[in-house]
């Protein structure tokens, strides 16, 4: 799969040399979660995160453009587990799982005056060890998890829209949903998290941010 991404990158660079292009930076807020079947008494929640990166806009006329990007993205999910234990009674254990990705979106862009629309694919690579924080009975514990329990590669599709505030600055919103499993369902360490019996989850991320291009 990395060879395919490399070939796509070479094709984009070759294509960009024959067209006008702009470079820029972007960053903002992520609201992410995991889409999948959770275990009994578990409820998935969203997680606050961020993203930051660079972009290249390859112009193909006044309306159409190709926009490849390279983005560092903090995402993941939160969930709550409701328990009812003898002597302790009822309670809730709150957890959040943080996954850091280096994402490479390749977006087709349609410029409609100050409004623009985007749609395309995204290639993601897991970086760093995933982190989990657990809160229960007034205590909070954080630790790193085994990176081998999570898929190193993530593939998804995305769509978004934005508004050009000027020639150089813009605001945007984009939703990305993975088509691949973020977990390794055969890894036994995932069972200890008690998120799911199947451990089959897709990343889902809503990103809101600002950017500049020159």
Long-range contacts (C-beta under 8 A, 24 or more apart in sequence): 1-123, 1-153, 1-155, 2-153, 5-104, 5-123, 8-106, 8-123, 9-68, 9-104, 12-56, 12-58, 12-66, 12-68, 12-106, 15-58, 15-66, 16-56, 16-58, 16-66, 19-58, 19-59, 19-60, 20-58, 20-59, 21-56, 21-57, 21-58, 21-59, 22-56, 22-57, 22-59, 22-213, 22-214, 23-54, 23-55, 23-56, 23-57, 23-213, 23-214, 24-54, 24-55, 24-56, 24-57, 24-211, 24-212, 24-213, 24-214, 25-52, 25-53, 25-54, 25-55, 25-211, 25-212, 25-213, 26-51, 26-52, 26-53, 26-54, 26-55, 26-69, 26-71, 26-172, 26-209, 26-210, 26-211, 26-212, 27-51, 27-52, 27-53, 27-209, 27-210, 27-211, 28-172, 28-207, 28-208, 28-209, 28-210, 29-207, 29-208, 29-209, 30-73, 30-74, 30-75, 30-205, 30-206, 30-207, 31-205, 31-206, 31-207, 31-208, 32-75, 32-76, 32-77, 32-203, 32-204, 32-205, 32-206, 33-77, 33-78, 33-204, 34-76, 34-77, 34-97, 34-182, 34-201, 34-202, 34-203, 34-204, 35-177, 35-201, 35-202, 35-203, 35-204, 36-196, 36-198, 36-199, 36-200, 36-201, 36-202, 37-196, 37-197, 37-198, 37-200, 38-79, 38-195, 38-196, 39-194, 39-195, 39-196, 39-197, 41-81, 41-82, 41-83, 42-79, 42-80, 42-81, 42-194, 42-195, 42-196, 43-79, 43-80, 43-82, 44-77, 44-78, 44-79, 45-77, 45-78, 45-79, 45-80, 46-77, 46-78, 47-75, 47-76, 47-77, 47-78, 47-96, 47-97, 47-98, 49-73, 49-74, 49-75, 49-76, 49-98, 50-74, 51-103, 51-207, 51-209, 53-103, 55-211, 55-213, 57-109, 57-213, 62-111, 63-110, 63-111, 63-112, 64-108, 64-109, 64-110, 64-111, 65-108, 65-109, 65-111, 66-106, 66-107, 66-108, 66-109, 67-105, 67-106, 67-107, 67-108, 67-109, 67-118, 67-120, 68-104, 68-105, 68-106, 68-107, 69-103, 69-104, 69-105, 69-106, 69-107, 70-102, 70-103, 70-104, 71-102, 71-103, 71-104, 71-105, 72-100, 72-101, 72-102, 72-103, 72-127, 73-100, 73-101, 73-102, 73-103, 73-124, 73-205, 73-207, 74-98, 74-99, 74-100, 75-99, 75-100, 75-101, 75-203, 75-205, 76-130, 77-201, 79-195, 81-194, 91-136, 91-137, 92-136, 93-134, 93-135, 93-136, 94-134, 94-135, 94-136, 95-132, 95-133, 95-134, 95-135, 95-193, 96-132, 96-133, 97-130, 97-131, 97-132, 97-145, 97-193, 97-195, 98-130, 98-131, 98-132, 98-133, 99-126, 99-130, 99-150, 99-182, 99-203, 100-126, 100-127, 100-128, 100-130, 101-125, 101-126, 101-127, 101-154, 102-127, 103-154, 105-158, 105-176, 107-158, 107-160, 111-164, 114-163, 114-164, 114-165, 115-161, 115-162, 115-163, 115-164, 116-161, 116-162, 116-163, 116-164, 116-170, 117-159, 117-160, 117-161, 118-158, 118-159, 118-160, 118-161, 118-162, 118-172, 118-174, 119-157, 119-158, 119-159, 119-160, 120-157, 120-158, 121-155, 121-156, 121-157, 121-158, 122-154, 122-155, 122-156, 122-157, 122-158, 122-176, 123-153, 123-154, 123-155, 124-153, 124-154, 124-155, 124-156, 124-178, 124-203, 125-152, 125-153, 125-154, 126-150, 126-151, 126-152, 126-153, 126-154, 132-193, 145-189, 146-187, 146-189, 148-184, 148-187, 149-183, 149-184, 149-187, 149-189, 149-190, 150-182, 150-183, 150-184, 151-180, 151-181, 151-182, 151-183, 151-184, 153-180, 154-178, 154-180, 154-182, 154-203, 155-179, 155-180, 156-180, 156-202, 156-203, 160-207, 168-212, 168-213, 168-214, 169-210, 169-211, 169-212, 170-210, 170-211, 170-212, 170-213, 171-209, 171-210, 171-211, 172-207, 172-208, 172-209, 172-210, 172-211, 173-206, 173-207, 173-208, 174-206, 174-207, 175-204, 175-205, 175-206, 175-207, 176-203, 176-204, 176-205, 176-207, 177-202, 177-203, 177-204, 177-205, 178-202, 178-203, 178-204
